[in-house]
Amino acid sequence: MVDKNLRKLIVKAQSAGKQSLTYIKEDIEEIISQNLTSEHRIESLLDRLLDCLYLGLGEEEFKRLNSYYATINKENSDFYQRSYQEIVEE
């Protein structure tokens, strides 16, 4: 019974993550296409993408946004890259 409930929870989380990813992609497009430099906004999206990575989602989006962020704040981008590596290597 626990396995069945756990599977249901995982499916719900992945579904919510996929839905969230749709909006995140739109934000990434806007940031990059308009050359926006709001570190707070970018870091907020990177944080959300790190959460998505635990569900196996958003890797391409994370890499794209963090690569863009490196042109704005290399040091903070490096922090996010290390965080990404820790999640992916688990």
Secondary structure, DSSP 8 states (H G I E B T S, - for coil): -HHHHHHHHHHHHHHHHHHHHHHHHHHHHHHHHTT---HHHHHHHHHHHHHHHTTT--HHHHHHHHHHHHTT-HHHHHHHHHHHHHHHH-
